[in-house]
Amino acid sequence: MRALFLGLWVACLLGCAAPAPAPLSDQQAAQAARANTDLAIHYLQDNALPLASTKIERALSQNPQLLDAHLVAAEVSVRLDEPQRAERHYRNALDINASSGAALNNYAAFLCQQNRPTRALDLWEMAAANPRYARAAMALTNAGDCLERAGRSDQAGIYWRRALDQQATFAPALQALAAQSLSQGQLDSANAYFSRYTAASNETPALLWLGARLAKAQNNAERYARFVQRLRQAFPLSDQALQLSE
C-alpha cells in the first residue's frame, strides 16, 4: 500500500502539473514591486543582505522604473562592496527622475565615500535647490560632513550654516558647528550652538560626549562631571562611555 501511494504521488508530479500563473497586470506588477522593495528595506535594516538582494532584484524585474527600488539596490550593492553596480543603480534612478532629491542626496553620499567630493557637491547643490525636496538641510549638512572628512573644514562650516538657513533647528548641523567651534577654540560660539543642539535633539551619547568636552574646555568641572555621570548611566556600552575608561 505504501508503494502504491508513492507511485500515485510521483505520477501526479509527472502528469498533474499546476497551470502556469497568469501574468500580472501593470497595476499588479507595480504593487508587487513596491511590496518587494519594502521587504528589501526590512531585510537591509537587519543586514540580511542575501534576502535583501533577492527581493530587490525581484522588484526591479516587476517594475524597472521604480526609483526607490534602484536606490535600495544601490545600497545593497554598496554593502556587498560592488561599487560599479551601485553607481549603475544610482544613475538609473536619476534617469527616471533627474531632480529627485533622494536620488541626488544618496548618490552624492556614495560619491563622497568613493573620494569624489567635487561631483558629490554638485549633486548636493542640485538637491538643495529643488523646492520640492523637503530635506535640503540634510543634503547641505551631508555636504559639510563630506568636506570636513576631506580636510576642508572652513568650507564645511559654510555648508552647515546654510543648512541652518534652511532649517534652524536641524540637529546634525548644530552638532557639527558646535564641535567645529570647540575644535577652533571658539568657546562662546560652541556653547551657543550646543545650547541650540540640546534643544533640538534627544539625549544621545554624541550629545553628552560633546557637552562633556565643551565643559572641560571651559574648565567647568561640575558641568563636566554631570555630563560624564549621565553618559555612564544612560549609555554605559556606547563608544563614548567606553572612551571615558581608557
N, C-alpha and C positions, 0 to 999 in steps of 0.2 A: 504493500500500500504506500509506503514511504517513497519507493522508487517511482511509483505511478504519479504521485503528487509532484515530485520533482520534474518528471517528464512533461507533465502538463504545464508547469510553470515555465520551463525552458521553451516549450512550444509557443507559449503566449509571448515570451520575449522575442521570439523569432518572427511570429506571424501576427501579433496583436499590437503593433507599434501604435502609439498615440499619434493623432494627426498633428502636423506642424502648426504651431501657434500662428494666428493671423498677424500680419504686420501691423505695427502701431500706427495710428493716425498721427498727423503732425502735432496735434494738441497733446495726445498721449505721450509721444516721444519727448516733447518739451517738459511735460510734468515729470516723466521718469528721469530725465537728465537732471532736473532740479533736485529731485529726491536723492539721486546718487551723488550729486555734488554735496548735499547736506551730510550724507553719510560719510563721504570722504573727509569733510571738515571734522566730523566727530572722531574719526579714526586718527586724523592728524593730531588732534588735541591729545589723544592718548599715545601719540608717537608710534602707532601701529602702521608703519609705512607700507608694507605689502598690501594690506587691506585698503588703505587709502589709495594706493596706486591702482588697484583693480577697479575700485568704484569710480575713480575719476576718469579712467580710460573708457569705462562703460558710458559714463555721462557724455563724454565727447563724441562717442560713436552715435549716441542718440541725438545729440544736438551740438554740432561743431561750432555753432555760432553763439554758444552760451559763454559770455565773457567771464563770469565768475568761475566757470569750470577751468578756463585757461589759467586764471590766477591761482587756483588751487593746484592745478597740475604743475605750475611753475614752482610753487612752494614745495611740493612733493619732490620735484627734481632737485631743488637746492639741497634738501635734506639727504637725498640719495647721492649727493656730490656729482650731479650731472648738469654742470652749468650751461653747456651748449643747448641742452634740451630745455632747460629753464628759460633761457633767453628766447628761444623759439616760441614758447608759450606766451611770454610777455609781449613779444612782437605781434603774435596772433590776436591777443587781447586788444592791442592798440589799433590793429587793422579793423577790428569790429567796431571800436569806438575810440577815435584818436583823442578825444577830450575827456575820457574817463579819469576822474581824479584818483580813484582807487588804483587803476592800472598804472597811471603815471607815477604815483607815490611808491607803489610796490616795485615797479621796475627800477626806479631811481635808487631805492634802498639796495636792490640787488647789484646795481652798477657800482654803488659805493663799496659794497663788500668785495667787488672784483677790482678795486683800486682804479675806478674810472670816475672820479668825482666831478670832472668838468661836465660830462654828459649827464650825470645824475642831477647836478644843479639845474641844468636846463629843464629837465623833466619836472623837478620840484617847483620851479618857477611857473611852468605851464599849469601844474595842478593848482597852485595857489591863486593863479589868475582866473581860474574858472569860477564864475559867480555861482554856479550850481553845486560846487563842491563844498560840502559843509565842514570839511576838515582841513582847511587851509592852514590853520595854526599848527596842526600836526605835521603837514608837509614842510613848513618852514622850520619847525623845530628839528625835524629829521635832517634837513639840510645843514643846520647849525651843528648837529651832532657829527655829521659826516666831516665837516670842515675841522671840527675840534680833533677828531681822530687823525686827520691829515696834518695836524700841527699848525693849522691856520686859525688860531684862537680869536684874533681880533675880528676876522670875518664871521666866525661862528657867532660872536656876540651880536653882530648886526642882524643875523637871521633870527636869533632868539627874541630880540626886541621887536622885530617885525611880526613874529608870531603873537606877541602880546598886543600889538596893534590890532590884530585880527580877533583875539580873544584874551582879554586882560587877565582872566583867571586860569589860563592854561597852565596846569601844574608842572608838566615837564619842562617848559620854557623857564618858569620861575625857578625851578630847582637848578637848572643849568646856569642861569645867570647868578644865582646865589653862590654856587660853587665856583664859578669863574671869578666873581668879585673877591671871594675869600682867597683864592689862589693868587690873586694880584695884590693882596693886602689892603683892599678897599673895604674895610670892615663895616663902615656905615652903610654903604651900598649893599653889601652882603646881608646885613641884618634886615634891611628894608625888603629885599627880595625874599629872604627867608620868612619874614612875617607874612607876606602875601602867599607864599608857598604853603605854609601851615594852614592858612585859612581856606585854601583851595583844594587841599589834599587830605585823604585819610592818613592815619598814622601808619607809617611803613618803616622797615629797617633803614632804608635810604634816608628818609626824613630825619629820623632820630640820630643817625650817624652824622649827617651834615650839621644838625644842631649841636651835637657834642663837639665837633671840630670847630665850629664857629665860637662856641662858648670858651673853648680852650684858647683860641686865638685872642679872645677878648680878656683873657685872664679872669674869667668868671668861674671860679671853682665850684660854687654852689649850683649854678646852672648846669655846668658840665656834669656834675655828679647826678643830677636829676635825669638828664638825657641817658647817661650810661646805665643807671638803675632801671629806667623804663625799657631800654633796649634789651637788657639781660632778662627782665621779667617777661616782656611781651613776645620777644623773638629770640629765645635762647639758642636756637640752632641756625640762625641766619649767619651769613658770611661776615656781616658787620659785627655781630656779637662775638663771633669766634676771633675776630681780629683783636678784640679787647684783651684776650687771654694770651696773645702772642708776645 
